[in-house]
């Protein structure tokens, strides 16, 4: 998948994850942390996509920064897919009332995902702020 497909997929996945997370009204602070990170990444991705389109349109397809961002975006997409898969399973198996009461993540697993998303977010934020590839 090309970098634009990865960005578009990550945007879509982040919205799905946020929709599922909204179902867990009284989840722990872990829910709030993951929502914060996914929201931050979701807000950075469209801007990043615009920067990438400009850079690639100018012919900078071999930029090491573009390659690094591509790697980060693939990792981000993978994490979002894992979150979406877990939340989707929980939503399918449990009715809506119970879904609001049960949190489908183990604390250690979620903390690891939050740390990864925080790291990815900081790199994406730098790329967006500097707008250079």
Phi, psi and omega in degrees: 000136179285171185296326180290322176295323178294316178297313180299318178295318179295322177298312180298314180296320180297322178292321177297315180298316179297323178296313178297316182298331180295338180288340183263085188296314186246038179287171184293180178296341176300320178300315180298321179294315181292322177299316180301312182292316181294320176300315181297316179294317180300325180283334179279329188300314179299321178295316178300319179300318177298317177298316181296319179300317180296315181296314182289329176294327178281356175091019182267048185289343182260010181301132177297331178292320178297319178296318179295317178297322178300317178297315178298318182293324176296317178296317179300314179300319180298315179297315179297323177297318179296316178298314181297319180298313180297314181292323179295316178300315180298320182291323180290319188279337187238138179293168187301322181296314181290324179303324181290340182262332185255132179259119189277007183251148169274140185307313183297318180296316181292321178300321179295317179296319179297317179299316180296315179295323178297317178296313180299317180302317182295321177293316179295321179298317177298316180298319180291316182296318182276335176060018180242144181238000000 
